[in-house]
């Protein structure tokens, strides 16, 4: 297929922005054209997506924080996951942490600026006893930090479990579709795409805000990306995490390194155009695949995870906050500090003691 001319791309992006601001759904072909945009035109794509982001979210960046309540030893075989059945990844494995430990972790995150705490546990899905345990933790967090949102992610839900979580104050439930229905069998065999859709529906019916997104970099095609975007739109999630594969050693997808920073930005733009007024979150793997272009992602996504992920370390929390400020954004909930003078960074000033005039090699 011949590449789009600059004029045609400008027309496409203007059309996408106008549609998004009017609450209209983009077409399949429009989103495919965004994914095919040449590398030299990606900044134009980012600028267009940023117009939509600014209309609905201004300069705000919402910080989410993960609390891994139970790590590893999952019976499911999701190929991307370090906690999967048969994984030899050298991750931390432990059973349920206590409510007190979860509250302490969550409280520190809220003090650092997190507006939502996500309680996550590995496994196919929760037992009724697990729901009791997590419900106690939700209540304890709400009591300790009453203005924080609590999202729960426990796998496949049974009827009635979402209602129980909602009754104790949980705000949201996360369960990602991860990839297209057609591609799903290539990444997991122990449950299906329909199981995931059903869990998101259970969460909605139970009074929880639906949080559902996808993972990219697993061998999916452009069509798969657009397919999962449309499938998610049908579920109408309030929050859409966009993850990029973290290729852990010891998993079937360990050798997958197919994403570039520019492709990640195009993918994020697709989700901003599809979900103009929903929380689009640059999630797991952003540090690995966006690398030095992470600040550009903030012009598309309006949320990130603060600090570490479930089984991998993320960018330091202080680095996340500095990136947000340096890019001209403000942490949601801290708008009053938006115009404060930047903090002194004497740690970045280093006297040259290498290269010419020294016995050390130059920094080349």
C-alpha positions as CSV (number, residue, x, y, z in Angstrom):
1,X,0.0,0.0,0.0
2,X,1.4,3.4,-1.0
3,X,2.1,5.8,1.9
4,X,-0.2,8.7,2.6
5,X,0.7,12.1,1.3
6,X,1.3,14.7,3.9
7,X,-1.9,16.5,2.9
8,X,-3.9,13.2,3.2
9,X,-2.5,12.6,6.6
10,X,-3.3,16.1,7.8
11,X,-6.9,15.6,6.5
12,X,-7.1,12.2,8.3
13,X,-5.9,13.6,11.6
14,X,-8.2,16.7,11.4
15,X,-11.1,14.3,10.8
16,X,-10.1,12.1,13.7
17,X,-9.8,15.1,16.1
18,X,-13.2,16.5,15.0
19,X,-14.9,13.1,15.4
20,X,-13.3,12.5,18.8
21,X,-14.3,16.0,20.1
22,X,-17.9,15.3,18.9
23,X,-18.0,11.9,20.6
24,X,-18.0,10.0,17.3
25,X,-16.3,6.7,16.8
26,X,-13.4,6.5,14.3
27,X,-13.6,4.1,11.4
28,X,-11.5,1.0,11.2
29,X,-9.6,2.3,8.1
30,X,-8.8,5.6,9.9
31,X,-7.2,3.8,12.8
32,X,-5.3,1.5,10.4
33,X,-3.9,4.5,8.6
34,X,-2.7,6.0,12.0
35,X,-0.8,2.7,12.7
36,X,0.7,3.0,9.2
37,X,1.8,6.6,9.5
38,X,5.5,7.0,8.5
39,X,8.0,7.5,11.3
40,X,8.7,11.1,10.1
41,X,5.0,12.0,10.7
42,X,4.5,10.5,14.1
43,X,4.9,13.9,15.8
44,X,1.9,15.1,13.7
45,X,0.0,12.1,15.1
46,X,1.0,12.9,18.6
47,X,-0.1,16.6,18.2
48,X,-3.5,15.5,16.9
49,X,-4.1,13.1,19.7
50,X,-2.9,15.7,22.2
51,X,-5.6,18.1,21.0
52,X,-8.2,15.5,22.1
53,X,-6.4,14.8,25.4
54,X,-6.2,18.5,26.3
55,X,-9.9,19.0,25.6
56,X,-11.0,16.4,28.1
57,X,-8.1,16.3,30.6
58,X,-6.1,19.5,30.3
59,X,-2.6,19.2,31.8
60,X,-3.6,16.6,34.4
61,X,-1.9,13.2,34.8
62,X,-3.6,10.7,37.0
63,X,-1.2,8.5,39.0
64,X,-2.2,4.9,39.6
65,X,-0.3,2.5,42.0
66,X,-0.2,-1.3,42.0
67,X,-0.3,-3.4,45.2
68,X,0.7,-7.0,44.4
69,X,-1.2,-8.9,47.1
70,X,-0.3,-12.4,45.9
71,X,2.5,-13.0,43.5
72,X,3.3,-15.9,41.2
73,X,2.1,-19.6,41.0
74,X,-0.8,-18.8,38.7
75,X,-2.5,-21.9,37.1
76,X,-3.2,-20.0,33.8
77,X,-0.8,-20.2,30.8
78,X,-0.9,-16.6,29.5
79,X,2.2,-16.5,27.4
80,X,3.2,-12.9,28.3
81,X,3.0,-13.4,32.1
82,X,5.9,-14.1,34.4
83,X,3.5,-15.5,36.9
84,X,2.0,-18.1,34.5
85,X,1.9,-21.9,34.8
86,X,5.4,-23.2,34.0
87,X,7.1,-19.8,34.2
88,X,10.8,-20.0,35.2
89,X,11.1,-16.2,35.6
90,X,13.0,-15.4,38.7
91,X,10.2,-13.3,40.2
92,X,9.2,-12.9,43.8
93,X,6.5,-15.5,44.8
94,X,4.4,-15.2,47.9
95,X,0.9,-15.8,49.2
96,X,-1.5,-13.2,50.4
97,X,0.0,-10.2,52.2
98,X,-1.9,-8.8,55.2
99,X,-4.3,-5.9,55.0
100,X,-1.9,-4.0,57.2
101,X,0.9,-4.4,54.7
102,X,-1.4,-3.4,51.8
103,X,-2.6,-0.3,53.7
104,X,1.0,0.8,54.5
105,X,2.0,0.4,50.8
106,X,-1.1,2.2,49.6
107,X,-0.7,5.0,52.0
108,X,2.8,5.7,50.9
109,X,1.7,5.8,47.3
110,X,-1.2,8.2,48.0
111,X,1.3,10.5,49.8
112,X,3.4,10.5,46.7
113,X,0.4,11.6,44.5
114,X,-1.5,8.4,43.6
115,X,-5.2,8.9,43.1
116,X,-6.0,5.2,42.5
117,X,-4.6,2.1,44.2
118,X,-5.0,-1.2,42.3
119,X,-5.1,-4.4,44.4
120,X,-3.9,-7.3,42.3
121,X,-3.6,-11.0,43.0
122,X,-2.5,-13.8,40.7
123,X,-4.8,-16.7,39.9
124,X,-7.6,-17.8,37.6
125,X,-10.2,-16.0,39.7
126,X,-11.1,-15.4,43.4
127,X,-12.8,-17.8,45.7
128,X,-15.4,-16.4,48.1
129,X,-12.8,-16.5,50.8
130,X,-10.5,-14.4,48.6
131,X,-13.3,-11.9,48.1
132,X,-13.7,-11.7,51.9
133,X,-9.9,-11.1,52.3
134,X,-9.8,-8.4,49.6
135,X,-13.0,-6.8,50.9
136,X,-11.3,-6.3,54.3
137,X,-8.3,-4.7,52.6
138,X,-10.5,-2.4,50.5
139,X,-12.3,-1.3,53.7
140,X,-9.0,-0.7,55.5
141,X,-7.6,1.4,52.7
142,X,-10.7,3.5,52.4
143,X,-10.6,4.1,56.2
144,X,-7.0,5.1,56.1
145,X,-7.2,7.3,52.9
146,X,-10.8,8.1,52.3
147,X,-10.3,10.0,49.0
148,X,-8.4,7.4,47.1
149,X,-10.0,5.2,44.4
150,X,-9.6,1.5,44.9
151,X,-9.5,-0.8,41.8
152,X,-9.4,-4.6,42.2
153,X,-7.9,-7.1,39.8
154,X,-8.4,-10.8,40.8
155,X,-9.0,-12.6,37.5
156,X,-12.2,-14.1,36.3
157,X,-15.3,-13.1,38.3
158,X,-18.2,-15.3,39.3
159,X,-21.7,-13.8,39.4
160,X,-22.3,-11.8,42.6
161,X,-18.6,-11.2,43.4
162,X,-18.4,-7.7,41.9
163,X,-21.5,-6.7,44.0
164,X,-19.7,-7.8,47.2
165,X,-16.6,-5.7,46.3
166,X,-18.7,-2.7,45.4
167,X,-20.6,-2.9,48.7
168,X,-17.4,-2.5,50.7
169,X,-16.3,0.5,48.7
170,X,-14.3,-0.8,45.8
171,X,-14.6,1.7,42.9
172,X,-13.4,-0.2,39.9
173,X,-12.4,-3.7,38.5
174,X,-9.6,-4.3,36.1
175,X,-9.6,-7.2,33.6
176,X,-7.8,-6.6,30.3
177,X,-8.9,-8.2,27.0
178,X,-5.2,-8.1,26.1
179,X,-5.5,-8.9,22.4
180,X,-8.0,-9.5,19.6
181,X,-10.5,-12.4,19.8
182,X,-8.8,-13.9,16.7
183,X,-5.4,-13.7,18.3
184,X,-6.3,-14.8,21.8
185,X,-5.7,-18.5,21.4
186,X,-2.1,-17.7,20.4
187,X,-1.3,-16.2,23.8
188,X,-3.5,-18.3,26.2
189,X,-5.2,-21.7,26.2
190,X,-6.5,-22.1,29.7
191,X,-9.3,-19.5,29.3
192,X,-10.8,-17.7,26.3
193,X,-11.5,-14.2,25.1
194,X,-15.2,-14.6,25.9
195,X,-14.3,-15.3,29.6
196,X,-12.6,-12.0,29.8
197,X,-15.5,-10.1,28.2
198,X,-17.9,-11.8,30.6
199,X,-15.8,-10.7,33.6
200,X,-15.8,-7.0,32.5
201,X,-19.6,-7.3,32.1
202,X,-19.9,-8.8,35.6
203,X,-17.9,-5.9,37.0
204,X,-20.2,-3.4,35.3
205,X,-23.3,-5.1,36.4
206,X,-22.0,-5.3,39.9
207,X,-21.6,-1.5,40.2
208,X,-17.8,-1.3,39.6
209,X,-16.2,1.1,37.1
210,X,-14.8,-1.1,34.2
211,X,-11.1,-0.9,33.6
212,X,-9.9,-2.9,30.6
213,X,-7.2,-2.6,28.0
214,X,-4.6,-4.6,26.1
215,X,-1.0,-5.6,25.8
216,X,1.0,-5.0,22.6
217,X,4.2,-6.4,21.2
218,X,3.1,-10.0,21.3
219,X,3.1,-10.5,17.5
220,X,-0.2,-8.9,16.8
221,X,-1.0,-7.3,13.5
222,X,-2.4,-3.9,12.9
223,X,-5.8,-5.5,12.4
224,X,-5.5,-7.2,15.8
225,X,-4.8,-3.8,17.4
226,X,-7.8,-2.2,15.8
227,X,-10.0,-5.3,16.5
228,X,-9.3,-5.2,20.3
229,X,-9.8,-1.4,20.3
230,X,-13.3,-1.9,18.8
231,X,-14.0,-4.8,21.2
232,X,-13.1,-2.6,24.1
233,X,-15.2,0.2,22.8
234,X,-18.2,-2.1,22.9
235,X,-17.5,-2.7,26.7
236,X,-17.3,1.1,27.2
237,X,-14.6,1.0,29.9
238,X,-13.9,4.1,32.0
239,X,-10.2,3.4,32.1
240,X,-8.1,1.8,29.4
241,X,-4.6,0.6,30.3
242,X,-2.3,0.3,27.2
243,X,0.5,-2.1,28.1
244,X,3.6,-3.0,26.2
245,X,5.0,-6.5,26.5
246,X,7.7,-6.9,29.2
247,X,9.5,-10.0,27.6
248,X,10.5,-11.8,30.8
249,X,13.1,-14.6,30.5
250,X,11.3,-17.9,31.4
251,X,8.1,-17.1,29.4
252,X,7.2,-18.1,25.9
253,X,7.4,-14.5,24.7
254,X,10.8,-13.8,26.1
255,X,12.3,-13.3,22.6
256,X,9.7,-10.7,21.5
257,X,11.3,-7.4,20.9
258,X,9.3,-5.9,18.0
259,X,8.1,-2.5,19.3
260,X,9.8,0.8,18.7
261,X,9.1,4.0,20.6
262,X,7.3,5.4,17.5
263,X,5.1,2.4,17.1
264,X,4.1,2.7,20.8
265,X,3.1,6.3,20.2
266,X,1.0,5.4,17.2
267,X,-0.8,2.7,19.3
268,X,-1.5,5.1,22.1
269,X,-2.9,7.6,19.6
270,X,-5.3,4.9,18.3
271,X,-6.6,4.4,21.8
272,X,-7.0,8.2,22.4
273,X,-9.0,8.6,19.2
274,X,-11.1,5.6,20.1
275,X,-11.6,6.6,23.8
276,X,-11.4,10.5,23.7
277,X,-12.9,11.1,27.2
278,X,-11.8,7.9,29.0
279,X,-8.7,7.5,31.1
280,X,-6.0,6.2,28.7
281,X,-3.1,4.9,30.7
282,X,0.5,4.3,29.5
283,X,1.0,1.2,31.5
284,X,3.4,-1.7,31.9
285,X,6.5,-1.7,29.7
286,X,6.5,2.0,28.9
287,X,10.0,2.5,30.2
288,X,11.3,-0.4,28.2
289,X,9.7,0.4,24.8
290,X,9.1,4.2,24.8
291,X,12.4,4.9,26.5
292,X,13.5,8.5,25.9
293,X,10.1,9.3,24.3
294,X,8.1,8.6,27.4
295,X,7.3,12.3,27.9
296,X,5.7,12.4,24.4
297,X,3.3,9.7,25.6
298,X,2.0,12.1,28.2
299,X,0.6,14.2,25.4
300,X,-1.6,11.3,24.5
301,X,-2.2,9.3,27.6
302,X,-3.6,11.1,30.7
303,X,-2.5,8.5,33.3
304,X,0.5,6.3,34.2
305,X,1.4,3.8,37.0
306,X,3.7,5.3,39.6
307,X,6.8,3.3,40.3
308,X,6.9,-0.4,40.0
309,X,4.7,-3.0,38.4
310,X,3.6,-6.4,39.6
311,X,6.8,-8.4,39.0
312,X,9.1,-5.9,37.3
313,X,10.6,-2.6,38.5
314,X,9.5,0.6,36.8
315,X,11.0,4.0,36.6
316,X,11.7,5.4,40.0
317,X,8.7,7.3,41.4
318,X,10.7,10.5,41.7
319,X,11.6,10.1,38.0
320,X,8.0,9.7,37.1
321,X,7.1,12.9,39.0
322,X,10.0,14.8,37.5
323,X,9.1,13.7,34.0
324,X,5.5,14.9,34.4
325,X,6.7,18.3,35.7
326,X,9.4,18.7,33.0
327,X,6.9,18.0,30.3
328,X,4.6,20.7,31.5
329,X,1.9,18.6,33.1
330,X,0.6,18.4,36.6
331,X,-0.3,15.5,38.8
332,X,-4.0,15.2,39.3
333,X,-4.9,16.4,42.7
334,X,-1.9,18.7,42.9
335,X,-3.1,21.4,40.5
336,X,-2.5,24.1,43.1
337,X,1.3,23.4,42.8
338,X,1.3,23.5,39.0
339,X,3.0,26.9,38.8
340,X,5.5,26.4,41.6
341,X,9.2,27.0,40.8
342,X,11.0,23.9,39.7
343,X,13.0,22.1,42.4
344,X,16.8,22.6,42.4
345,X,18.6,19.8,40.7
346,X,22.2,20.2,41.8
347,X,22.6,16.4,41.5
348,X,22.6,17.0,37.7
349,X,25.6,19.4,37.8
350,X,28.8,17.5,37.4
351,X,32.3,19.0,37.0
352,X,34.1,17.5,34.0
353,X,37.0,15.3,35.1
354,X,37.5,13.2,32.0
355,X,38.6,13.8,28.4
356,X,41.0,16.6,27.5
357,X,43.2,17.7,30.3
358,X,42.8,14.5,32.2
359,X,44.1,10.9,32.1
360,X,40.6,9.5,31.6
361,X,38.9,8.9,28.2
362,X,36.4,11.4,26.9
363,X,32.7,10.7,27.2
364,X,32.0,9.5,23.7
